[in-house]
Amino acid sequence: MYQIVRMVNAHDRLASMLLAFAGFVACQTLMVAAFGAAPDLPAVQSTTLKGTVTDSADAPIPDAYILIHWDSSGSGVGLTSNIGLKSDVVLKSGKDGAYAAQLPPGFYDVFVSAMAFGPACRKVRTVTGKATLYNARLEVDTSVTAELGDRLSPKN
């Protein structure tokens, strides 16, 4: 009986976390719908942030969430190369774990998460005309595997 209750509680906590994240993504989507997408940027002000999300065995992680948040450090005191975006960018990695975003040059916090993995975060600097690479390597979260074991594996 205790083990069944414990499994239900673990499932409820995971479902709550996923619902909270889904709410965040839905909120971002509504903001884009209400206020419109970021305006097109001149080619001279464009840069690419790209990378691949993998696990500890270098296998790609598809459908990982990537949140890109502009850090306005220095932009208020004359640093003209930190243009950034005022709204966050949210995207998912492809089947091969790859992602890419066109951004204005600036400092960005990049947050990467996927189900059953611990998140990764790093500050990156993008520069006009140059691609910036951030490959995120996620480790399996031990708190998830302690409760769910291998039940997260796809069924054959």
DSSP file with accessible surface (Angstrom, degrees, kcal/mol):
  #  RESIDUE AA STRUCTURE BP1 BP2  ACC     N-H-->O    O-->H-N    N-H-->O    O-->H-N    TCO  KAPPA ALPHA  PHI   PSI    X-CA   Y-CA   Z-CA
    1    1 A M     >        0   0  180      0, 0.0     4,-2.2     0, 0.0     5,-0.2   0.000 360.0 360.0 360.0 -45.8    0.0    0.0    0.0
    2    2 A Y  H  >  +     0   0  173      1,-0.2     4,-2.7     2,-0.2     5,-0.2   0.913 360.0  52.4 -60.7 -41.7    2.8    2.5    0.9
    3    3 A Q  H  > S+     0   0  135      2,-0.2     4,-2.3     1,-0.2    -1,-0.2   0.898 108.8  49.8 -65.4 -38.2    4.6    1.9   -2.3
    4    4 A I  H  > S+     0   0  102      2,-0.2     4,-2.4     1,-0.2    -1,-0.2   0.945 112.4  47.2 -65.0 -45.3    1.5    2.6   -4.4
    5    5 A V  H  X S+     0   0   63     -4,-2.2     4,-2.8     1,-0.2    -2,-0.2   0.923 111.8  51.3 -61.9 -42.2    0.8    5.8   -2.5
    6    6 A R  H  X S+     0   0  107     -4,-2.7     4,-2.3    -5,-0.2    -1,-0.2   0.913 110.0  48.9 -63.0 -40.3    4.5    6.8   -2.9
    7    7 A M  H  X S+     0   0   70     -4,-2.3     4,-2.5     2,-0.2    -1,-0.2   0.920 111.7  49.3 -66.1 -40.7    4.3    6.2   -6.7
    8    8 A V  H  X S+     0   0   73     -4,-2.4     4,-2.8     1,-0.2    -2,-0.2   0.937 111.5  49.3 -64.1 -44.0    1.1    8.3   -6.9
    9    9 A N  H  X S+     0   0   74     -4,-2.8     4,-2.3     2,-0.2    -1,-0.2   0.909 111.2  49.2 -62.2 -41.5    2.7   11.1   -5.0
   10   10 A A  H  X S+     0   0    7     -4,-2.3     4,-2.4     2,-0.2    -1,-0.2   0.923 112.1  48.7 -63.3 -42.5    5.8   11.1   -7.2
   11   11 A H  H  X S+     0   0  117     -4,-2.5     4,-3.0     1,-0.2    -2,-0.2   0.921 110.4  51.2 -62.7 -43.4    3.6   11.1  -10.3
   12   12 A D  H  X S+     0   0   79     -4,-2.8     4,-2.5     2,-0.2    -2,-0.2   0.905 110.4  48.9 -61.5 -40.5    1.5   14.0   -8.8
   13   13 A R  H  X S+     0   0  128     -4,-2.3     4,-2.4     2,-0.2    -1,-0.2   0.934 113.4  46.3 -66.0 -43.8    4.7   16.0   -8.2
   14   14 A L  H  X S+     0   0   30     -4,-2.4     4,-2.6     1,-0.2    -2,-0.2   0.934 113.3  49.5 -64.1 -42.8    6.0   15.4  -11.7
   15   15 A A  H  X S+     0   0   34     -4,-3.0     4,-2.7     1,-0.2    -2,-0.2   0.909 110.2  51.2 -63.0 -39.9    2.7   16.3  -13.2
   16   16 A S  H  X S+     0   0   76     -4,-2.5     4,-2.4     2,-0.2    -1,-0.2   0.917 110.6  48.3 -63.3 -42.6    2.5   19.5  -11.1
   17   17 A M  H  X S+     0   0  116     -4,-2.4     4,-2.2     2,-0.2    -2,-0.2   0.924 113.1  47.6 -64.2 -43.1    6.0   20.5  -12.3
   18   18 A L  H  X S+     0   0   83     -4,-2.6     4,-2.7     2,-0.2    -2,-0.2   0.900 111.6  50.5 -66.1 -38.0    5.1   19.8  -15.9
   19   19 A L  H  X S+     0   0  131     -4,-2.7     4,-2.5     2,-0.2    -2,-0.2   0.910 109.5  51.2 -66.0 -39.0    1.8   21.7  -15.6
   20   20 A A  H  X S+     0   0   68     -4,-2.4     4,-2.0     2,-0.2    -2,-0.2   0.932 112.7  45.3 -62.5 -44.6    3.7   24.7  -14.1
   21   21 A F  H  X S+     0   0   50     -4,-2.2     4,-2.5     2,-0.2    -2,-0.2   0.918 111.6  52.3 -66.0 -39.8    6.1   24.7  -17.0
   22   22 A A  H  X S+     0   0   51     -4,-2.7     4,-2.8     1,-0.2    -2,-0.2   0.901 108.0  52.5 -62.9 -37.7    3.3   24.3  -19.5
   23   23 A G  H  X S+     0   0   40     -4,-2.5     4,-2.5     2,-0.2    -1,-0.2   0.907 108.4  50.5 -62.3 -41.2    1.6   27.3  -17.9
   24   24 A F  H  X S+     0   0   67     -4,-2.0     4,-2.3     2,-0.2    -2,-0.2   0.944 112.2  46.3 -61.4 -47.2    4.8   29.3  -18.3
   25   25 A V  H  X S+     0   0   31     -4,-2.5     4,-2.4     1,-0.2    -2,-0.2   0.919 112.0  51.2 -64.2 -41.0    5.0   28.3  -22.0
   26   26 A A  H  X S+     0   0   49     -4,-2.8     4,-2.6     1,-0.2    -1,-0.2   0.912 109.0  51.5 -62.8 -40.1    1.3   29.1  -22.6
   27   27 A C  H  X S+     0   0   65     -4,-2.5     4,-2.2     2,-0.2    -1,-0.2   0.925 109.7  49.4 -61.8 -43.9    1.9   32.5  -21.0
   28   28 A Q  H  X S+     0   0   26     -4,-2.3     4,-2.1     1,-0.2    -2,-0.2   0.913 110.7  50.7 -61.6 -41.0    4.8   33.2  -23.3
   29   29 A T  H  X S+     0   0   87     -4,-2.4     4,-2.5     1,-0.2    -2,-0.2   0.916 109.9  49.5 -64.5 -42.4    2.7   32.1  -26.3
   30   30 A L  H  X S+     0   0  124     -4,-2.6     4,-2.8     1,-0.2     5,-0.2   0.890 108.9  53.2 -64.2 -37.2   -0.2   34.5  -25.2
   31   31 A M  H  X S+     0   0   80     -4,-2.2     4,-2.9     2,-0.2     5,-0.3   0.923 110.0  47.1 -64.2 -41.9    2.3   37.3  -24.9
   32   32 A V  H  X S+     0   0   73     -4,-2.1     4,-2.1     1,-0.2    -2,-0.2   0.928 113.9  48.6 -64.9 -41.5    3.6   36.8  -28.4
   33   33 A A  H  < S+     0   0   82     -4,-2.5    -2,-0.2     1,-0.2    -1,-0.2   0.909 117.5  41.4 -64.8 -39.3    0.0   36.6  -29.7
   34   34 A A  H  < S+     0   0   76     -4,-2.8    -2,-0.2    -5,-0.2    -1,-0.2   0.901 130.0  24.4 -75.8 -42.1   -1.0   39.7  -27.8
   35   35 A F  H  < S-     0   0  172     -4,-2.9    -2,-0.2    -5,-0.2    -3,-0.2   0.486 107.7-120.4-105.9  -5.9    2.1   41.9  -28.5
   36   36 A G     <  -     0   0   42     -4,-2.1    -1,-0.2    -5,-0.3    -3,-0.1   0.063  37.1 -62.3  84.9 161.3    3.4   40.3  -31.7
   37   37 A A  S    S-     0   0   78      1,-0.2     3,-0.1    -4,-0.1    -5,-0.0  -0.286  70.4 -74.8 -73.7 166.9    6.7   38.6  -32.4
   38   38 A A        -     0   0   44      1,-0.1    -1,-0.2    49,-0.0     3,-0.1  -0.308  60.9-100.4 -60.4 142.7   10.0   40.5  -32.2
   39   39 A P        -     0   0  103      0, 0.0    -1,-0.1     0, 0.0     2,-0.1  -0.278  43.8 -90.1 -64.9 155.1   10.4   42.8  -35.1
   40   40 A D        -     0   0  164     -3,-0.1     3,-0.0     1,-0.1     0, 0.0  -0.395  45.8-138.4 -62.3 140.0   12.7   41.7  -38.0
   41   41 A L        -     0   0   65     -3,-0.1     5,-0.1    -2,-0.1    -1,-0.1  -0.785  20.4-101.0-103.0 146.0   16.2   42.9  -37.4
   42   42 A P    >   -     0   0   83      0, 0.0     3,-1.7     0, 0.0     4,-0.2  -0.335  35.8-114.8 -59.5 147.7   18.6   44.3  -40.0
   43   43 A A  G >  S+     0   0   93      1,-0.3     3,-1.4     2,-0.2    86,-0.2   0.840 115.6  60.1 -55.5 -33.1   21.1   41.7  -41.2
   44   44 A V  G 3  S+     0   0  100      1,-0.3    -1,-0.3    84,-0.1    -3,-0.0   0.791 106.3  47.1 -67.4 -25.7   23.9   43.7  -39.7
   45   45 A Q  G <  S+     0   0   61     -3,-1.7     2,-0.3    83,-0.1    -1,-0.3   0.235  93.1 106.5 -99.0  12.6   22.4   43.4  -36.2
   46   46 A S    <   +     0   0   26     -3,-1.4    83,-1.9    -4,-0.2     2,-0.3  -0.726  37.5 166.8-100.7 143.4   21.7   39.6  -36.5
   47   47 A T  E     -A  103   0A   3     56,-1.9    56,-3.1    -2,-0.3     2,-0.5  -0.961  26.6-127.4-144.7 159.8   23.5   36.8  -34.8
   48   48 A T  E     -Ab 102 131A  35     82,-0.6    84,-3.3    -2,-0.3     2,-0.5  -0.944  10.6-165.9-116.7 131.6   22.8   33.1  -34.3
   49   49 A L  E     +Ab 101 132A   0     52,-2.7    52,-2.4    -2,-0.5     2,-0.3  -0.972  29.7 157.4-107.9 124.1   22.8   31.2  -31.0
   50   50 A K  E     +Ab 100 133A  98     82,-2.7    84,-2.5    -2,-0.5     2,-0.3  -0.949   5.3 133.1-144.5 164.2   22.9   27.5  -31.7
   51   51 A G  E     -A   99   0A   5     48,-1.9    48,-2.3    -2,-0.3     2,-0.4  -0.984  42.2 -95.4 175.9-172.2   23.8   24.2  -30.1
   52   52 A T  E     -A   98   0A  48     -2,-0.3    84,-1.2    46,-0.2     2,-0.6  -0.990  21.1-140.4-132.5 139.4   22.9   20.6  -29.3
   53   53 A V  E     +c  136   0B   0     44,-2.5     8,-2.7    -2,-0.4     2,-0.3  -0.895  34.3 165.9-101.0 121.6   21.3   19.2  -26.2
   54   54 A T  E     -cD 137  60B  23     82,-2.5    84,-3.1    -2,-0.6     2,-0.1  -0.879  31.0-121.8-130.9 166.3   22.7   15.8  -25.2
   55   55 A D    >   -     0   0   36      4,-2.2     3,-2.2    -2,-0.3    84,-0.2  -0.327  50.2 -81.5 -95.6-174.3   22.8   13.4  -22.3
   56   56 A S  T 3  S+     0   0   54     82,-0.5    83,-0.1     1,-0.3    81,-0.0   0.696 131.9  53.3 -66.1 -16.2   25.9   12.2  -20.4
   57   57 A A  T 3  S-     0   0   77      2,-0.1    -1,-0.3     3,-0.0     0, 0.0   0.192 119.7-109.3 -99.7  14.1   26.4    9.5  -23.2
   58   58 A D  S <  S+     0   0  106     -3,-2.2    -2,-0.1     1,-0.2     3,-0.0   0.639  71.0 145.2  66.0  18.9   26.4   12.2  -25.9
   59   59 A A        -     0   0   40      1,-0.1    -4,-2.2    38,-0.0    -1,-0.2  -0.662  56.1-105.9 -82.5 139.6   23.0   11.0  -27.2
   60   60 A P  B     -D   54   0B  68      0, 0.0    -6,-0.3     0, 0.0    37,-0.2  -0.347  23.3-143.4 -65.5 147.0   20.7   13.8  -28.5
   61   61 A I    >   -     0   0   13     -8,-2.7     3,-0.7    35,-0.1    -8,-0.2  -0.935  17.9-155.0-111.6 105.8   17.8   14.9  -26.3
   62   62 A P  T 3  S+     0   0   62      0, 0.0    32,-0.2     0, 0.0    33,-0.2  -0.435  71.3  21.1 -76.7 156.9   14.8   15.8  -28.5
   63   63 A D  T 3  S+     0   0   99     30,-1.7     2,-0.2     1,-0.2    31,-0.1   0.717  79.2 157.4  61.7  24.7   12.1   18.2  -27.3
   64   64 A A    <   -     0   0    0     -3,-0.7    29,-2.1    30,-0.2     2,-0.4  -0.553  43.0-119.6 -73.6 144.8   14.2   19.8  -24.7
   65   65 A Y  E     -EF  92 113C  65     48,-2.8    48,-2.3    27,-0.2     2,-0.5  -0.754  25.7-166.2 -88.2 135.2   13.0   23.3  -23.7
   66   66 A I  E     -EF  91 112C   1     25,-3.1    25,-2.4    -2,-0.4     2,-0.5  -0.987   2.1-169.9-122.9 121.6   15.4   26.2  -24.3
   67   67 A L  E     -EF  90 111C  35     44,-2.9    44,-2.9    -2,-0.5     2,-0.5  -0.963   3.6-165.0-111.8 125.2   14.6   29.5  -22.7
   68   68 A I  E     -EF  89 110C   2     21,-3.1    21,-2.4    -2,-0.5     2,-0.5  -0.959   8.1-176.8-116.0 119.1   16.8   32.5  -23.8
   69   69 A H  E     - F   0 109C  82     40,-2.8    40,-3.2    -2,-0.5     2,-0.2  -0.965  23.9-125.2-122.1 126.7   16.6   35.6  -21.6
   70   70 A W  E     - F   0 108C  34     15,-0.5     2,-0.7    -2,-0.5    38,-0.3  -0.485  12.8-151.4 -72.1 134.2   18.5   38.9  -22.4
   71   71 A D  E     - F   0 107C  34     36,-2.8    36,-0.6    -2,-0.2    -1,-0.0  -0.928   4.4-160.1-104.2 111.0   20.8   40.3  -19.7
   72   72 A S    >>  +     0   0   62     -2,-0.7     3,-2.4    34,-0.1     4,-0.5   0.335  33.6 152.0 -79.6  12.0   20.8   44.0  -20.2
   73   73 A S  T 34 S+     0   0   63      1,-0.3    34,-0.1     2,-0.1    -2,-0.1  -0.124  72.6   2.6 -46.8 126.1   24.1   44.5  -18.3
   74   74 A G  T >4>S+     0   0   28      1,-0.1     5,-2.3     6,-0.0     3,-1.3   0.163  99.3 105.5  85.1 -18.4   25.9   47.6  -19.6
   75   75 A S  G X45S+     0   0   44     -3,-2.4     3,-0.7     1,-0.3    -2,-0.1   0.817  79.5  53.0 -67.8 -26.2   23.2   48.6  -22.1
   76   76 A G  G 3<5S+     0   0   78     -4,-0.5    -1,-0.3     1,-0.2    -3,-0.1   0.538 108.2  50.7 -83.5  -7.4   22.1   51.5  -19.8
   77   77 A V  G < 5S-     0   0  132     -3,-1.3    -1,-0.2     2,-0.1    -2,-0.2   0.031 130.8 -77.4-120.7  25.7   25.7   52.9  -19.5
   78   78 A G  T < 5S+     0   0   58     -3,-0.7     2,-1.3     1,-0.2    -3,-0.2   0.467  78.1 142.2 101.8   0.7   26.7   53.1  -23.2
   79   79 A L    > < -     0   0   64     -5,-2.3     3,-1.1     1,-0.2    -1,-0.2  -0.622  25.3-178.2 -76.1  97.5   27.5   49.5  -24.2
   80   80 A T  T 3   +     0   0  126     -2,-1.3    -1,-0.2     1,-0.2     3,-0.1   0.611  69.9  67.1 -78.1 -10.5   26.0   49.7  -27.6
   81   81 A S  T 3  S+     0   0   48      1,-0.2     2,-0.6    -3,-0.1    -1,-0.2   0.321  82.5  78.8 -93.6   9.6   26.8   46.1  -28.6
   82   82 A N    <   +     0   0    4     -3,-1.1    24,-0.2     1,-0.2    -1,-0.2  -0.668  50.8 143.8-113.4  75.6   24.3   44.7  -26.1
   83   83 A I        +     0   0   69     22,-1.4    23,-0.2    -2,-0.6    -1,-0.2   0.948  26.2 159.4 -80.2 -52.6   21.1   45.2  -28.0
   84   84 A G        -     0   0    9     21,-2.2     2,-0.4    -3,-0.2    24,-0.1   0.175  44.5 -79.7  61.1-179.5   19.2   42.1  -26.9
   85   85 A L        -     0   0   24     19,-0.1   -15,-0.5     1,-0.1     4,-0.1  -0.979  21.7-146.3-119.5 136.0   15.5   41.3  -27.0
   86   86 A K  S    S+     0   0  187     -2,-0.4     2,-0.3   -17,-0.1    -1,-0.1   0.769  85.2  61.3 -75.3 -22.6   13.2   42.6  -24.2
   87   87 A S  S    S-     0   0   58      1,-0.1   -17,-0.1   -18,-0.0    -2,-0.1  -0.803  91.9-109.5-105.3 147.8   11.0   39.4  -24.5
   88   88 A D        -     0   0   38     -2,-0.3     2,-0.5   -19,-0.1   -19,-0.2  -0.338  23.3-135.0 -69.8 153.4   12.2   35.9  -23.8
   89   89 A V  E     -E   68   0C  36    -21,-2.4   -21,-3.1    -4,-0.1     2,-0.4  -0.942  20.6-171.8-110.2 128.2   12.7   33.4  -26.6
   90   90 A V  E     +E   67   0C  43     -2,-0.5     2,-0.3   -23,-0.2   -23,-0.2  -0.987  16.8 150.8-122.5 127.2   11.3   29.9  -25.9
   91   91 A L  E     -E   66   0C  36    -25,-2.4   -25,-3.1    -2,-0.4     2,-0.4  -0.913  34.2-123.4-145.8 173.2   12.0   27.0  -28.3
   92   92 A K  E     -E   65   0C  99     -2,-0.3   -27,-0.2   -27,-0.2     2,-0.1  -0.927  27.2-111.6-121.3 149.1   12.5   23.2  -28.3
   93   93 A S        -     0   0    2    -29,-2.1   -30,-1.7    -2,-0.4     6,-0.2  -0.420  36.0-118.2 -74.0 153.3   15.3   21.1  -29.6
   94   94 A G    >   -     0   0   30      4,-2.8     3,-2.3   -32,-0.2   -30,-0.2  -0.101  39.9 -81.9 -80.4-175.7   14.7   19.0  -32.7
   95   95 A K  T 3  S+     0   0  196      1,-0.3    -1,-0.1   -33,-0.2    -2,-0.1   0.800 133.7  51.4 -59.2 -28.6   14.9   15.2  -33.0
   96   96 A D  T 3  S-     0   0  103      2,-0.1    -1,-0.3   -35,-0.1   -35,-0.1   0.313 120.4-109.9 -91.0   7.8   18.7   15.5  -33.3
   97   97 A G  S <  S+     0   0    0     -3,-2.3   -44,-2.5     1,-0.3    -2,-0.1   0.408  74.8 136.8  81.4  -1.8   18.9   17.6  -30.1
   98   98 A A  E     +A   52   0A  34    -46,-0.2    -4,-2.8    -5,-0.1     2,-0.3  -0.435  26.8 174.9 -82.6 151.7   19.8   20.7  -32.2
   99   99 A Y  E     -A   51   0A  12    -48,-2.3   -48,-1.9    -6,-0.2     2,-0.3  -0.969   5.6-177.3-145.8 159.8   18.4   24.2  -31.7
  100  100 A A  E     -A   50   0A  64     -2,-0.3     2,-0.3   -50,-0.2   -50,-0.2  -0.967   2.8-173.3-158.0 145.4   19.0   27.6  -33.2
  101  101 A A  E     -A   49   0A  11    -52,-2.4   -52,-2.7    -2,-0.3     2,-0.5  -0.996  22.4-133.7-142.5 136.5   17.7   31.2  -32.6
  102  102 A Q  E     +A   48   0A 115     -2,-0.3   -54,-0.2   -54,-0.2   -56,-0.0  -0.805  41.0 165.2 -86.5 127.0   18.3   34.4  -34.5
  103  103 A L  E     -A   47   0A   0    -56,-3.1   -56,-1.9    -2,-0.5     3,-0.1  -0.958  40.8-106.0-139.3 156.7   19.1   37.2  -31.9
  104  104 A P        -     0   0    2      0, 0.0   -58,-0.2     0, 0.0    22,-0.1  -0.445  59.7 -82.3 -72.5 159.8   20.5   40.7  -31.8
  105  105 A P  S    S+     0   0    3      0, 0.0   -21,-2.2     0, 0.0   -22,-1.4  -0.302  81.2  93.0 -63.3 147.6   23.9   40.8  -30.3
  106  106 A G  E    S- G   0 126C   0     20,-1.3    20,-3.1   -24,-0.2     2,-0.4  -0.959  74.7 -55.4 161.2-175.3   24.1   40.8  -26.5
  107  107 A F  E     -FG  71 125C  56    -36,-0.6   -36,-2.8    -2,-0.3     2,-0.4  -0.832  52.8-177.8 -94.3 134.9   24.4   38.9  -23.3
  108  108 A Y  E     -FG  70 124C   2     16,-2.8    16,-3.1    -2,-0.4     2,-0.5  -0.991  27.4-138.9-136.3 144.0   21.9   36.1  -22.7
  109  109 A D  E     -FG  69 123C  48    -40,-3.2   -40,-2.8    -2,-0.4     2,-0.6  -0.900  24.4-159.4 -95.1 125.8   21.1   33.6  -20.0
  110  110 A V  E     -FG  68 122C   0     12,-2.8    12,-1.8    -2,-0.5     2,-0.5  -0.945   7.4-171.0-113.2 119.3   20.3   30.3  -21.7
  111  111 A F  E     -FG  67 121C  71    -44,-2.9   -44,-2.9    -2,-0.6     2,-0.4  -0.944   2.9-172.6-112.4 127.5   18.3   27.8  -19.7
  112  112 A V  E     +FG  66 120C   0      8,-3.1     8,-2.4    -2,-0.5     2,-0.3  -0.978  10.0 164.9-124.4 130.7   17.9   24.2  -21.0
  113  113 A S  E     +F   65   0C  23    -48,-2.3   -48,-2.8    -2,-0.4     2,-0.3  -0.986  10.1 178.6-143.6 154.3   15.6   21.5  -19.4
  114  114 A A    >   -     0   0   15      3,-0.4     3,-2.2    -2,-0.3   -50,-0.1  -0.983  45.5 -78.3-150.9 152.5   14.2   18.2  -20.4
  115  115 A M  T 3  S+     0   0  109     -2,-0.3     3,-0.1     1,-0.3   -51,-0.0  -0.247 115.3   7.0 -56.0 131.6   12.0   15.7  -18.6
  116  116 A A  T 3  S+     0   0   18      1,-0.2    25,-2.4    24,-0.1     2,-0.3   0.423 111.0 101.1  75.8   5.0   13.9   13.5  -16.1
  117  117 A F  B <  S-H  140   0D  42     -3,-2.2    -3,-0.4    23,-0.3    23,-0.2  -0.882  76.8-113.3-117.1 149.9   17.1   15.6  -16.5
  118  118 A G        -     0   0   16     21,-3.0    21,-0.3    -2,-0.3    23,-0.0  -0.539  44.5-108.5 -72.5 144.7   18.6   18.2  -14.3
  119  119 A P        -     0   0   81      0, 0.0     2,-0.3     0, 0.0    -6,-0.2  -0.272  25.1-147.5 -74.0 163.6   18.6   21.6  -16.1
  120  120 A A  E     -G  112   0C  20     -8,-2.4    -8,-3.1    18,-0.1     2,-0.3  -0.969  15.1-177.7-128.4 145.6   21.7   23.4  -17.4
  121  121 A C  E     +G  111   0C  82     -2,-0.3     2,-0.3   -10,-0.2   -10,-0.2  -0.998   6.2 165.4-145.3 142.1   22.2   27.2  -17.6
  122  122 A R  E     -G  110   0C 142    -12,-1.8   -12,-2.8    -2,-0.3     2,-0.5  -0.986  33.7-123.4-154.0 147.0   24.9   29.4  -18.9
  123  123 A K  E     -G  109   0C  95     -2,-0.3     2,-0.3   -14,-0.2   -14,-0.2  -0.792  35.8-173.7 -88.1 131.4   25.4   33.1  -19.8
  124  124 A V  E     -G  108   0C  14    -16,-3.1   -16,-2.8    -2,-0.5     2,-0.5  -0.894  19.1-140.5-125.0 157.7   26.5   33.5  -23.4
  125  125 A R  E     -G  107   0C  76     -2,-0.3     2,-0.4   -18,-0.2   -18,-0.2  -0.979  15.2-160.9-118.7 121.4   27.7   36.6  -25.4
  126  126 A T  E     -G  106   0C   0    -20,-3.1   -20,-1.3    -2,-0.5     2,-0.4  -0.836   5.9-161.4-102.2 145.2   26.5   36.9  -29.0
  127  127 A V  B >   -I  130   0E  69      3,-0.5     3,-2.0    -2,-0.4   -79,-0.2  -0.965  31.7 -89.9-128.1 141.2   28.3   39.1  -31.4
  128  128 A T  T 3  S+     0   0   61     -2,-0.4   -81,-0.2     1,-0.3   -83,-0.1  -0.187 108.6   5.7 -51.4 131.8   27.1   40.6  -34.7
  129  129 A G  T 3  S+     0   0   74    -83,-1.9     2,-0.4   -86,-0.2    -1,-0.3   0.490 110.2  99.5  75.8   5.6   27.9   38.4  -37.7
  130  130 A K  B <   -I  127   0E 143     -3,-2.0   -82,-0.6   -84,-0.2    -3,-0.5  -0.980  69.6-128.3-128.3 133.8   29.2   35.5  -35.7
  131  131 A A  E     -b   48   0A  57     -2,-0.4     2,-0.5   -84,-0.2   -82,-0.2  -0.592  20.1-148.7 -78.3 139.0   27.5   32.3  -34.6
  132  132 A T  E     -b   49   0A  23    -84,-3.3   -82,-2.7    -2,-0.3     2,-0.5  -0.943   9.4-150.2-109.0 132.1   27.6   31.5  -30.9
  133  133 A L  E     +b   50   0A 109     -2,-0.5     2,-0.4   -84,-0.2   -82,-0.2  -0.886  20.8 169.8-107.6 127.2   27.7   27.9  -29.8
  134  134 A Y        -     0   0    9    -84,-2.5     2,-0.6    -2,-0.5    -2,-0.0  -0.876  10.1-171.6-134.2 103.3   26.2   26.5  -26.6
  135  135 A N        -     0   0   83     -2,-0.4     2,-0.5   -84,-0.2   -82,-0.2  -0.858  13.5-151.5 -92.3 121.7   26.0   22.8  -26.3
  136  136 A A  E     -c   53   0B   1    -84,-1.2   -82,-2.5    -2,-0.6     2,-0.6  -0.843   7.0-163.2 -99.3 125.8   24.1   21.7  -23.2
  137  137 A R  E     -c   54   0B 126     -2,-0.5     2,-0.4   -84,-0.2   -82,-0.2  -0.937  12.5-160.4-109.1 114.2   24.9   18.4  -21.6
  138  138 A L        -     0   0    2    -84,-3.1   -82,-0.5    -2,-0.6     2,-0.4  -0.764   4.9-147.0 -99.5 140.9   22.2   17.3  -19.3
  139  139 A E        -     0   0  108     -2,-0.4   -21,-3.0   -21,-0.3   -84,-0.0  -0.822  31.7-100.0-102.2 143.4   22.6   14.7  -16.5
  140  140 A V  B     -H  117   0D  69     -2,-0.4     2,-0.6   -23,-0.2   -23,-0.3  -0.367  42.6-116.0 -59.0 134.8   19.8   12.4  -15.5
  141  141 A D    >>  -     0   0   47    -25,-2.4     4,-2.1     1,-0.2     3,-0.5  -0.672  17.7-152.6 -80.6 120.8   18.2   13.8  -12.3
  142  142 A T  H 3> S+     0   0  112     -2,-0.6     4,-2.3     1,-0.2     5,-0.2   0.799  92.3  60.3 -67.0 -28.2   18.8   11.4   -9.4
  143  143 A S  H 3> S+     0   0   74      2,-0.2     4,-0.9     1,-0.2    -1,-0.2   0.872 108.9  44.6 -68.5 -31.5   15.7   12.5   -7.6
  144  144 A V  H <> S+     0   0   22     -3,-0.5     4,-2.9     2,-0.2     3,-0.5   0.944 115.6  45.1 -74.4 -48.3   13.5   11.4  -10.5
  145  145 A T  H  X S+     0   0   52     -4,-2.1     4,-2.1     1,-0.2    -2,-0.2   0.831 105.8  62.2 -68.0 -28.3   15.3    8.1  -11.1
  146  146 A A  H  < S+     0   0   73     -4,-2.3    -1,-0.2    -5,-0.2    -2,-0.2   0.874 117.4  29.3 -62.4 -35.7   15.2    7.3   -7.4
  147  147 A E  H  < S+     0   0   58     -4,-0.9    -2,-0.2    -3,-0.5    -1,-0.2   0.812 134.1  28.9 -93.7 -33.9   11.4    7.4   -7.4
  148  148 A L  H >< S-     0   0   23     -4,-2.9     3,-2.1     1,-0.2    -3,-0.2   0.609  79.7-174.9-105.8 -15.3   10.6    6.3  -11.0
  149  149 A G  G ><  -     0   0   40     -4,-2.1     3,-0.6    -5,-0.4    -1,-0.2  -0.230  69.8 -20.5  57.2-134.3   13.6    4.1  -11.9
  150  150 A D  G >  S+     0   0  128      1,-0.2     3,-1.8     2,-0.1    -1,-0.3   0.300 106.7 104.8 -92.4  12.6   13.5    2.9  -15.5
  151  151 A R  G <  S+     0   0  106     -3,-2.1    -1,-0.2     1,-0.3    -2,-0.1   0.631  71.2  66.7 -70.1  -8.5    9.8    3.5  -15.9
  152  152 A L  G <  S+     0   0   59     -3,-0.6    -1,-0.3    -4,-0.1    -2,-0.1   0.600  78.6 105.2 -83.0 -11.8   10.7    6.7  -18.0
  153  153 A S  S <  S-     0   0   68     -3,-1.8    -3,-0.0     1,-0.1     2,-0.0  -0.399  85.9 -97.4 -67.5 145.0   12.2    4.5  -20.7
  154  154 A P        -     0   0  120      0, 0.0     2,-0.3     0, 0.0    -1,-0.1  -0.334  39.5-117.8 -61.6 143.9   10.1    4.1  -23.9
  155  155 A K              0   0  165     -3,-0.1    -4,-0.0    -4,-0.1    -3,-0.0  -0.633 360.0 360.0 -84.0 139.8    8.0    0.9  -24.0
  156  156 A N              0   0  210     -2,-0.3    -1,-0.1     0, 0.0     0, 0.0  -0.502 360.0 360.0 -86.1 360.0    8.8   -1.5  -26.8
